[in-house]
Amino acid sequence: MDEVAKGGHTEREFRQIIARAKAINPELPIWVPCYPPNELEKPYDFEIDAIIFSFYDTKVLQDHEKLLDQALNKFPGKPLMGSLYLNAGSEGRWLSEQEFKELTAFFIENVNRGKLCGIRIFRVASLHERPEYAAWAKSALAKLTRT
């Protein structure tokens, strides 16, 4: 996981955090982010219950179909939640209207198909700064058919 590589928590610390959380509440699901494509190639040997399938790298947005298939194969039986970042990538730019609508439509289509368990828009607080994204999200989310 990239958190370890970037000088964040060590694998040992992650295991301790998970163990403590499970000791307090054994039913607490552990959701772990996966940032494709790099993290689809790395082992996920922690006790995890679900995956937050996050598109942060704007350079791979066009590969979302292929990357979702890889994630479904890598994490069989684990719920996957689609996640998009409004302000993303190493260049720290806002998604274009086309990128936002395309990725949101892709996630909604796959929630409706049962491949994804939900959608996360990160950071929702940013919608105050750019309200057009809220309008686009509202329009897109109206197409959800699964509850």
N, C-alpha and C positions, 0 to 999 in steps of 0.2 A: 504494500500500500504506500502511496506517495507520501503520506504523513510521516512515515518512518524515514524515508529517504530525504525529506526536507528538514530534518532535525527536530521533528515533533516528538511525540511519544514513541518510545521504543516498543518493540513487539511484546516484551515482558510487561511493560506498563499497560499496554492495551489489554493483555490477558488479565492483569490485576484489576483494571477498571471493570471489565466484563464480569469477572468473578465476584467483585463487590456488589455490583448492581444485581446480579442474579441471587446473591446471598440475601439481599434485602427483599427482593421480589422475584422469585423464580419464574413467574409468569411474564415478566417484563420482556417484550420482544426487543432484540438488538438489531437495529437497522444500520447498515453499513453503506457508505457511499462508494460508488464505483464510477470512475471517470474514464470513459473509453477514449482512445483505444488502448493506451498503455496498461491500464489496470486489468484489462481483460486477459492479459498475458501473465499476470502475477498470481501467485497462490493466495487463496483466502482460507487460511486454516484456523481462523478464529471461530468460536461458537457464535454463529450469526443466524438470525431468523429471517431477514429480508434484506433486499438491496435497494438503495436509492440510486437509480441509473441516471447519472448526471451528465448533461451536455454542457460543459464549460468551455472547452476548446473550440472556438469558432471555426477552426480549420477542418474539423471533422463533421460539421453539421450535415453536409451532403451525404455522408455515409451512414445515416441513422438506421436505415433498414438492415444493412449488413451487421452493424454493431449490435442492434437489438437481438438478431438471431444468434450472434456469438454469446451475448449475455444469457439468453435463455438456455443455451447449451451448457454454458459454464456453471450456471446456478439452477440446475433442474429441481423443480419442486419448491423453489424459494419465490415468494412474492417479489415482484419488481415494480417499483414506482418510478415513472418517468419524471425527470427533473430538468428544468431549463433555467438558465441564468439570464436575467434581463440585461445585465451589464457583465460581459463575459470576455474570456480569452486573455491571452498574455498582453494584448493591446488594451484591455480594459474598456472595450467599446460596447455600446448598447446594441442589441440585436436589431437588425433592420426589420421593417414591417414584414417583408416577405419571409425572412428567416423565422421570426416569431410565429407568424401565422402557419407556416409550413410545419415547423416542429410541434406546435400545439395541436394542429390537425392530426399529425402522425401519432402523437400520444393519445389523443381522444379516440382515434380509430382503433388503436391497440387496446385501450381500456374497454371499448365496446366489444372487441373480439375476445376479451378475457386474457390477453397476453400480459397486460399491465394491470396492477391493482389500483392505480391512481396516478395523479399528476401533482407535482410540486412546482410552484413558480417561486424562484428565489431572486430576490428579496421582494416580497410583496410590499414592504414599506416603501420601496422605490416607486411604486405606482403613484404616490403623491407627487413625485418629481416629474413623472411622465404619464399623465392620465390617459393618453391615447392607448397605452398598453392595457389599461383596465377595460376600456371599451372593446378592444380586440379580444381580450380574454373572455369577457362576458359573452360576446358573440360566439366565440369558439366553444365555450363550455355548454352553451345551449344545445350542442349536438351530442352531448353525452346521453347514451341510452341505458347504460348499466347503472344500477344503484347499489 
